[in-house]
Amino acid sequence: MKQNQIEQSLRRAAEHAAPEYSDRLGEAAERLHASASPARPPRQSRTLVRSIAAVAACLALLLGCMGLLSHNRANRVTAVVELDVNPSIQLSINHEERVLSVTAGNEDALRVLNGMDLTGVQLDVAVNALIGSLLRCGYISELANSILISVEGGESAAALQQRLSDEIDALLAGFGVNGSVLSQTLSTDEQIAALAGMYDISRGKAALIAELLDKNATLRAEELAGLSIHALNLLLESGETPQVISRTGTASDGGYIGADAAKAAALAHAGLSEAAAWSVEMDVERGRMVYEIGFTADGWEYEYDIDALTGEVVQSERERDDDAIADSAAPAASGTDIGEEQALSAALRHAGIAADGATAVSIHADTDDGRRVYEIEFRAGGYAYEYEVDAATGRILEYDADRESTGQSGSADTSDIGRDTAQRIALQHAGLSTADNIRTERDRDDGILVYEVKFRKNGVTYEYEIDAATGQILGYSRENEHDDD
């Protein structure tokens, strides 16, 4: 091969492998041509050809390695961004913040994506497109204005979280929505991963639920998992200030009846025109959002759960405010007793139920703080009622009304063993057939209806907590009154 042919071959190879280096390689070839002797012996020409070929091969190998490294870096995931509303969408990005992959976490996410191919676009562009689609599909609006951003990936995760929070807040404002943006950084956490896997939700939503559970022990993970991010945000606002999750704006309650309407519904049910010492918080009861309301009036303490969407009374309870009406708590005169029939009539009248409108009626005479009372339970109109009626006067001392299961979502109570069965289970477990001073109360523990049974026998005090639906003994204790240990 002649010298000029070698130069042309080397130039073509360089232009094909690395165009940006072709000029410099061409100059090198020309210098080699200029320095070559016309009278070079054939052996020296062959040596030169081999040298140039070796240089070209090394250069091609170097350029190939550089290209491979560049390709690997461009396709390496350096951060993961999750957007949660109810749709859950995950974006994996590289060091240049280009989207490498998009994962839809549920059916709603597929509707939002609607065939969009965001692979290869810049993260800011992808987020802009997703926010627009979330608004168009109605998942974000002025009435449901919350979104959760979760970022995982190295030291820059916190900075990226803050930047995205600001950008999305500005995007929503540009669409006329006063948004409430929740944001957080994620790290490897086995408990969060297990929670996400158990309820088939994103790790970002699982972390938010863990924060709520940490602030409010009465909440239950299985109920929270089915709620939207907006509903979770409302619960977050009702509790203590979050420590891990950042928040901008305020979650809108425009999609619900509002605190004032909920208070009015509670007053109307209680037959009152005014009350004092109000407390109002958002809560979740059997999978639905409620206003948890407390107030006092005329020496009574009231507690209500009002359905946040419909204004329906889900649960109500009234008990005496002993500090306010201590004088009226004196025991009834000895021998005075209205009887079970009149006590039941008083309870039904208070509940607004006809005499033949109640089922599963249970009446039990007991003593409360030295006062003889009738403890009455019945069901009517989809509610389970409990009353404590003064045996001497027929006055309602306490009452509780719980909405029964409708077969809808949430961990609703599907059955109730009853007070007598709960007592029998406790006595049987204690190895007794009878006991003294038996007291049984129906209560709610961590969202579960339970019977709390207390009694004494032979100098020993027994306390039991029994699941009202299954009869399972959840806890018990024995204390010998003559044993200081």
Buried (B, 14 or more C-beta within 10 A) or exposed (E): EEBEEBBBBBBEBBBEBBEEBBEEBBEBBEEBEEEEEEEEEEEEBEEBBEEBBEBBEEBBEEBEEEEEEEEEEEEEEBBBBBBBBBBBBBBBBBEEBBBBEBBBBBEBBEEBBEEEEBEEBBBEEBBBBBBBBBBEBEBBBBEBBBBBBBBBBEEBBBEBBBBBBEBBBEBBEEBEBEBBBBBBBBEEBEEBBEBBEEBEBBBBBBBBBBBBBBBBEEBBBEBBBBBBBBBBBBBBBBBEEBEEBBBBBBBBBEBBBBBEBBBBBBBEBBEBEEBEEEEBBBBBBBBBBBBBBBBBBEBBBBBBBBBBEEBBBBBBBBBBBEEBEEEEBEEBEEEEBBEBEBBBBBBBEBBEBEEEEBEEBBBBEBEBEEBBBBBBBBBBEEBBBBBBBBBBBBBBBBBBBBBBBEEEEBBBBEEBBBBEBBBBBBBEBBEBEEBEEBBBBBEBBEBBBBBBBBBBBEEBBBBBBBBBBEBEBBEBEEEEEEEEE
